């Protein structure tokens, strides 16, 4: 059983006891609809854009099947946000340089809108996401009211379990080994680390003795990426960098980003223990014209702290911390102490994020807001409705209400 501590989370903003319960018990219990930033509709646009309702489809799998149906490369299909499989999602997709219309007949897929545009849709082209979430096996009594009052329109901006792998939360572990140059262990954990939902003899064999020939005889036929790596290792013994390169670049990047997310979660967990109110030494993120945090910063001093408090209360600025990389710089005072403490605990430094063997995975780092706003919030018993900024996780809000330790409930 994997717990929240496995992904770096061990603190709450609210202190009221949780209601327990489970998310996604039924597929329709978890509904999410993308809110695009700006959509351009142009009759003679060269790209075909789709607004699609998906029932129990993971985004990358849908893109793969759609590209196969259209007879085009999957790289010609762009989308604004990744979504998990278990849920009902409304998402936007853009098919580059596609002249006609499409006739799609896929189970549990409904095209809600189809329009042309001269502008591509890319990852991050969202204001946020609208959620409707039902918590099952819970009693939504006055504890929920108390937690709502404690949160006061904000919640800790943790990376949710989806960032790390819902059934096998290991992306950050693989990422840490890549950062430290332990490519053998990165491969061992990616192929061999067990899932909490099923037992796979092939994984177990590889994790215990890294025998690629024996593992491939026993590993699931559905583990296509793992099988590709095992086949490579059979032909190229001990070439672990080459084995990793059998994976798509976007998946390899998820490993490094997953480790940065784990570090962020640990830092935020420690910050919650001393309080989230802005302090001298904090680094504040400015917001753009949409009110979204951006990579422009102000250091909090004795002279500007009162002004910054007002900006934060008006949702025009946010306290931030590091997504650690080779260009990262620490906050000062208490927050800086927390950041340095976590980096020291991890035994890493900036230089490690220059990855010589796979340079395209190198990461300069960035900053992320530690608290995120809850918008258009309302609740009908155990059905929660709200809007969150892009990049914020609904599960990170729901954990404040549920307070379950095991990741299987989210």
C-alpha positions in Angstrom: 0.0 0.0 0.0 1.4 3.4 -1.0 0.9 6.3 1.2 1.0 10.1 0.8 4.4 10.2 2.3 5.7 8.1 -0.6 5.0 11.2 -2.8 6.4 13.8 -0.3 3.1 14.8 1.3 2.7 14.7 5.1 0.9 17.9 6.1 -2.5 19.6 5.8 -3.6 23.2 5.8 -6.8 22.4 7.8 -6.9 20.7 11.2 -10.4 19.4 11.3 -10.6 15.6 11.0 -11.5 14.2 7.6 -14.6 12.5 6.3 -12.8 9.5 4.7 -14.4 8.1 1.6 -13.1 7.3 -1.9 -12.8 9.1 -5.2 -13.6 7.6 -8.6 -15.5 4.6 -7.2 -17.6 5.0 -10.3 -16.2 6.6 -13.5 -18.9 9.2 -13.6 -18.0 10.3 -10.0 -15.0 12.3 -11.4 -16.0 14.9 -14.0 -13.5 17.5 -15.4 -14.0 20.1 -18.1 -11.2 22.2 -19.5 -11.5 26.0 -19.6 -9.4 27.2 -22.5 -7.6 30.6 -22.3 -8.5 31.9 -25.7 -10.0 29.9 -28.6 -9.6 31.2 -32.1 -12.3 30.1 -34.6 -11.5 30.8 -38.2 -13.4 29.3 -41.1 -10.4 29.0 -43.3 -8.0 28.0 -40.6 -5.6 25.2 -41.5 -6.0 23.2 -38.3 -9.1 21.2 -37.2 -10.0 21.6 -33.5 -12.2 19.3 -31.6 -14.1 19.6 -28.3 -14.4 16.0 -27.1 -16.2 14.3 -24.3 -14.3 11.2 -23.2 -15.7 8.5 -20.8 -12.9 6.5 -19.1 -10.2 7.4 -21.6 -6.6 8.4 -20.8 -5.5 11.3 -22.9 -2.4 9.8 -24.6 -4.3 6.6 -25.4 -7.1 8.6 -27.1 -4.4 10.5 -29.1 -2.9 7.2 -30.2 -6.2 5.7 -31.3 -7.3 8.9 -33.0 -4.1 9.2 -35.0 -4.4 5.6 -36.1 -8.0 6.2 -37.2 -7.0 9.2 -39.2 -3.9 7.6 -40.6 -1.6 10.4 -39.4 1.3 10.8 -37.0 0.3 11.2 -33.3 2.7 14.2 -33.3 0.1 16.1 -35.4 -2.5 15.9 -32.6 -2.0 18.6 -29.9 -3.9 19.0 -26.7 -4.1 21.5 -23.8 -4.0 19.2 -20.8 -3.3 15.6 -19.8 -6.2 13.8 -18.0 -6.4 10.5 -16.2 -8.4 7.6 -17.5 -10.9 7.0 -14.7 -13.3 9.9 -15.1 -15.5 11.8 -17.6 -13.5 14.6 -19.3 -14.2 17.3 -21.8 -11.0 18.3 -23.6 -9.8 20.2 -26.6 -7.7 18.7 -29.3 -6.1 20.2 -32.4 -5.2 18.2 -35.5 -2.5 20.1 -37.4 -2.8 20.9 -41.1 -5.9 18.7 -41.5 -8.0 19.9 -44.4 -11.3 18.0 -44.0 -13.8 17.0 -41.3 -13.6 13.7 -39.4 -16.1 10.9 -38.9 -15.1 9.3 -35.7 -16.9 6.2 -34.2 -15.2 5.2 -31.0 -16.9 3.8 -27.9 -17.4 6.3 -25.1 -16.2 9.2 -27.3 -18.5 12.1 -28.2 -17.5 15.1 -30.4 -19.2 18.1 -28.9 -17.8 20.8 -31.2 -15.6 20.9 -34.3 -14.1 24.1 -35.7 -11.2 25.4 -37.7 -8.4 27.6 -36.5 -5.1 29.0 -37.6 -3.7 28.8 -34.1 -2.4 25.5 -32.6 -3.6 24.2 -29.2 -0.7 23.3 -26.9 -0.1 22.0 -23.4 -0.9 24.7 -20.9 -3.3 26.6 -23.1 -5.8 26.6 -20.4 -7.1 28.9 -17.7 -8.0 26.0 -15.6 -10.4 23.1 -15.1 -14.0 22.8 -13.9 -14.6 19.8 -11.6 -17.6 17.9 -10.3 -16.5 15.2 -7.8 -18.5 12.8 -5.8 -17.0 11.3 -2.6 -18.4 7.8 -2.0 -18.5 6.0 1.4 -18.3 9.2 3.4 -20.6 11.2 5.6 -20.4 14.9 4.6 -21.4 16.4 8.0 -20.3 19.6 9.8 -16.7 18.6 9.5 -16.9 19.7 5.8 -18.2 23.1 6.9 -15.4 23.5 9.3 -12.8 22.5 6.7 -14.3 24.9 4.2 -14.0 27.7 6.8 -10.4 26.8 7.5 -9.4 26.7 3.9 -11.0 30.1 3.2 -10.9 29.8 -0.6 -7.3 28.4 -0.9 -5.6 25.0 -0.6 -2.0 23.6 -0.7 -0.9 23.3 -4.3 0.6 19.8 -3.9 1.3 17.7 -7.0 -1.3 14.9 -6.8 -0.7 11.1 -7.1 -1.4 11.3 -10.8 1.9 13.1 -11.3 3.8 10.1 -9.9 1.7 7.2 -11.4 -1.6 6.2 -9.9 -1.0 2.4 -9.8 2.8 2.6 -9.5 3.9 5.9 -8.0 7.5 5.6 -9.2 8.2 8.4 -11.7 10.0 10.5 -9.0 12.1 7.5 -7.9 13.2 6.8 -11.5 13.9 10.5 -11.9 16.1 10.7 -8.8 18.2 7.8 -10.1 18.5 9.6 -13.5 19.6 12.8 -11.8 22.2 10.9 -9.7 23.5 9.1 -12.8 22.3 5.6 -11.6 20.8 4.6 -14.9 20.9 0.9 -13.9 18.6 1.6 -10.9 16.4 3.9 -13.0 15.8 1.0 -15.4 15.4 -1.5 -12.6 12.7 0.5 -10.9 10.8 1.5 -14.0 10.6 -2.1 -15.3 10.5 -4.0 -12.0 8.9 -2.0 -9.3 5.6 -3.7 -8.4 2.1 -2.3 -8.8 -0.3 -2.3 -5.8 -3.1 -3.5 -8.0 -1.6 -6.6 -9.7 1.2 -9.0 -9.4 3.5 -9.4 -12.4 6.2 -12.1 -12.2 8.2 -10.5 -14.9 8.5 -7.3 -12.9 9.5 -9.2 -9.8 12.2 -11.2 -11.6 13.7 -8.1 -13.1 13.6 -6.1 -9.8 15.3 -8.9 -8.0 18.1 -10.0 -10.4 17.7 -7.7 -13.6 17.6 -10.8 -15.8 16.1 -9.3 -19.0 15.7 -12.7 -20.8 13.8 -14.3 -18.0 11.7 -11.2 -17.2 10.4 -10.8 -20.8 9.1 -14.3 -20.7 6.9 -13.5 -17.7 6.0 -9.8 -18.0 2.5 -8.7 -19.1 2.0 -8.4 -22.8 0.4 -5.0 -22.1 3.7 -3.6 -20.7 4.8 -2.5 -24.2 7.4 0.1 -23.0 8.9 -2.3 -20.5 9.1 -5.0 -23.1 10.8 -2.7 -25.6 13.4 -1.9 -22.9 13.9 -5.6 -22.1 14.4 -6.5 -25.7 17.0 -3.7 -26.0 18.8 -5.0 -22.9 18.9 -8.6 -24.3 20.7 -7.3 -27.4 22.7 -4.6 -25.6 23.6 -5.9 -22.2 24.1 -3.3 -19.4 23.4 -0.3 -21.8 20.9 1.2 -19.4 21.1 4.7 -21.0 20.1 3.1 -24.3 17.3 1.2 -22.6 15.9 4.4 -21.2 16.0 6.0 -24.7 13.6 3.3 -25.9 10.9 5.4 -24.0 9.2 8.4 -25.6 10.9 11.7 -24.7 7.7 13.0 -23.0 7.7 10.0 -20.7 11.4 10.5 -19.9 10.8 14.1 -19.0 8.0 13.0 -16.7 10.7 11.2 -14.6 12.7 14.3 -14.0 9.6 16.5 -13.5 8.2 13.9 -11.2 11.3 14.1 -9.0 11.1 17.9 -9.0 7.5 17.5 -8.0 8.4 15.2 -5.1 10.9 17.7 -3.8 8.3 20.5 -4.1 5.8 18.4 -2.1 8.3 17.8 0.7 9.1 21.5 0.9 5.4 22.5 0.9 4.7 19.9 3.6 7.4 21.4 5.8 6.2 25.0 5.1 2.6 24.0 6.2 4.1 23.1 9.6 5.2 26.7 10.2 2.3 28.4 8.5 1.6 29.7 5.0 1.3 33.4 5.8 3.8 35.5 3.8 7.1 36.1 5.5 10.2 38.2 5.0 12.4 36.2 2.7 9.6 34.6 0.6 9.7 34.9 -3.1 6.4 36.0 -4.6 5.1 35.1 -8.0 3.3 37.9 -10.0 0.2 37.0 -12.0 -0.7 37.6 -15.7 -3.7 39.3 -17.2 -5.8 36.1 -16.4 -4.8 36.1 -12.8 -2.5 33.0 -13.3 0.9 32.8 -11.5 3.8 33.5 -13.9 7.6 33.2 -13.7 8.1 36.8 -12.5 9.1 37.3 -8.9 9.5 39.8 -6.1 11.4 39.2 -2.9 9.5 40.0 0.3 11.3 42.5 2.6 10.4 44.5 5.7 9.5 47.4 3.4 7.1 45.7 1.0 5.5 42.9 3.1 2.3 44.8 3.9 1.7 45.7 0.3 2.4 42.1 -0.7 -0.1 40.8 1.9 -2.8 42.9 0.2 -1.9 41.6 -3.2 -2.0 38.0 -2.0 -5.4 38.5 -0.4 -6.6 39.9 -3.7 -5.2 36.9 -5.6 -2.8 39.1 -7.4 0.3 37.4 -6.0 1.3 34.1 -4.6 4.1 32.8 -2.3 6.3 30.3 -4.3 8.9 27.7 -3.8 11.4 25.9 -6.0 10.9 23.2 -8.6 14.6 22.5 -8.3 17.0 22.6 -11.3 20.4 23.8 -12.4 19.3 27.5 -12.4 17.3 27.5 -9.1 17.9 29.9 -6.3 16.7 29.6 -2.8 14.3 31.8 -0.9 15.7 33.6 2.2 15.0 33.4 5.9 12.7 30.5 7.1 11.5 29.4 3.6 15.1 29.3 2.4 16.1 27.1 5.4 13.3 24.6 4.5 14.4 24.5 0.8 18.1 23.9 1.7 17.1 21.3 4.3 15.1 19.2 1.7 17.8 19.5 -0.9 20.4 18.3 1.6 18.1 15.4 2.7 17.9 14.4 -1.0 21.7 14.5 -1.4 21.5 16.5 -4.6 22.9 19.7 -6.1 22.2 22.0 -9.1 24.9 20.4 -11.3 23.1 17.1 -11.3 20.2 18.6 -13.4 22.7 19.0 -16.3 22.2 15.4 -17.5 25.2 14.7 -19.9 24.1 11.2 -21.0 20.6 12.4 -21.9 20.9 16.2 -22.3 17.4 16.7 -23.5 16.3 15.8 -19.9 18.3 18.6 -18.3 16.2 21.0 -16.4 16.9 24.6 -15.3 14.0 24.5 -12.8 11.3 27.0 -12.1 9.0 28.1 -9.2 5.5 27.1 -8.3 2.9 28.7 -6.0 2.5 26.9 -2.7 -1.2 27.9 -2.3 -3.8 27.9 -5.1 -7.3 29.5 -5.2 -10.6 27.6 -5.1 -13.1 29.2 -7.4 -16.8 28.9 -8.0 -17.0 26.5 -5.1 -20.3 24.9 -4.1 -21.4 21.6 -2.6 -24.4 19.4 -2.5 -23.9 16.9 0.3 -20.9 14.8 -0.9 -20.8 16.3 -4.5 -18.2 19.0 -4.8 -18.1 21.5 -7.6 -15.2 24.0 -8.2 -12.8 25.5 -10.6 -9.0 25.3 -10.2 -6.1 27.0 -12.1 -4.3 24.9 -14.7 -1.6 22.7 -13.1 -3.5 22.4 -9.8 -4.8 19.0 -8.7 -8.4 18.4 -7.6 -7.1 15.5 -5.5 -4.9 17.9 -3.5 -8.0 19.9 -2.6 -10.1 16.8 -1.8 -7.4 15.3 0.5 -8.1 18.2 2.8 -11.7 17.0 3.2 -11.0 13.3 3.2 -7.7 13.0 5.0 -7.0 9.4 3.8 -3.4 8.3 4.2 -3.4 5.6 1.5 -3.2 6.8 -2.1 -5.7 4.1 -3.3 -8.6 6.4 -2.0 -7.6 9.2 -4.5 
